[in-house]
């Protein structure tokens, strides 16, 4: 995602002849880590690289709180009322161009084309929805798997099953928009479920081994549980391990990374890192004390972890959380910040957010772990994950064209990158007004052409296979008729042999060709 941004990296050292006289005094004796951005994935993209799918009238509409790209052309989302929404998309590629000016003299490819997308409306008599409806004024705790189960045809949806600690499991077909099966496991936790997060494992994550999905479920009772799903035919009835460490405080956010075998649970005053294998606590981290750089005499700053399901674990060994700082004695005012921790519990830095953005709803790390995508007011911001420049702002994806920064500003609730985790080419964002936004990333034209050829070959193969299937059916029916005739012949021969044994040959022939004389 930030490969084009990193292509502009330059390294200016003291004594370089190419350094201009204007900035020689500021850069002499220093090394510039990152140069001017060459191409930003969202800001520099043309208008044809994104599409906005509004909710159908009439309104108002519930916000889409969770979204997941499925397969090569499908997308599944869940709104705040628990209703599933299905989308279909395609990329119409045009001749690609390139961008010059890289530090090493190479060029960066630029995709040209546009989206073709639609929202698929289900029948109103069979509207697919979650098992349990969330409380009034609260968002449902729901997570959609990245792994496709049952022959890559259904997605696993986990949610709060009954509002009393039950876990609901549903298999949803994103192509037909129907729920194929569902089950509720009662009393998994003592109190209601507050947050759920998933992460693919095995072949689904691009690694070896059996593919599947890991899930972590956080509850208001202060505990969490880790589940492993390997097949759609055998759903687990109990969690793999249970996590504790919050002393009964409600858990607000959970996250896990199967690549580094680390999970995280966040409450108001504690961040706990656990091992996925046995559930042991690796480290307990308190809220940071250096989130705001205020002058002396401004008052005491009290920082806690914000009440939001947003937390991210990067594969390079960093954890990003959301903190809320209040300034005493004027404690009515609060400042929302993003904070970066290492797995050793070291506080590396924070990034204050604008007040009109509100509290972030979701933090999603990039597949390579070099950046995080933060879903908040007006859109999605991209921040660098680095110990040198912690949470440096890189880019922003606006979900609205309005410049109004009032309290009614649209919010982004979730984002997903896909279809492949190793090489994402499209980003899908769920918005507060029930709309879905798709944005093209680098490499989408090549991806579209490759899968278009694959689809044509599959179609040709299906046409050639149709006559073969007809012949198979004909010969199959003929062979079945022959088998039936042979069975009838066997029965007749068995009856003849029995009659001959009882009456003799003459009696048998007389009964077949003539009538016996009456006396």
WOHUVEN-V913195 format. One line per field, one symbol per residue. psi: psi as a letter, one per 20 degrees, with the letter a starting at -180 (. if undefined). Layout:
# WOHUVEN-V913195
psi = ???
This chain:
# WOHUVEN-V913195
psi = hkhhgiijpqoorpjphiprhgjhhhipjqpogpappgpphghiqrhijqqooqqqqrarqqqoiqqpppbijrppqprijjpqpqqpqqpoqapqaqprjqhjirqpqpqparqoqqpoprpihmoprrgpprqpiqqqoqqpqhpprlklhqqppprphjjkjqpppqopoihikqohqqqpoqlhrhrqphqpqrpqrchhjjrrrpqbpqqppqrijjrrqpqpohqihnpqiqqgrqqajjkippphqqqqoihjlpqpppahjpoppqphgijqpgqpprqqikhpnqrqjirpppprpqnqjoqqoqijkqpprpqpppoqimihpqppqpqpqriijpohrroqqqhihapqhqppqqhijirqppobpibpqpqpoqhgmpkppgrpopjqiqjplaijpqqphqqqpahqhhmpiqpppprhjjrppppqrpjhgggghghghhhghhgghhhhighhhghhgghggghggghgghgggggghhgghghghgirgghghhhgirqqpq.
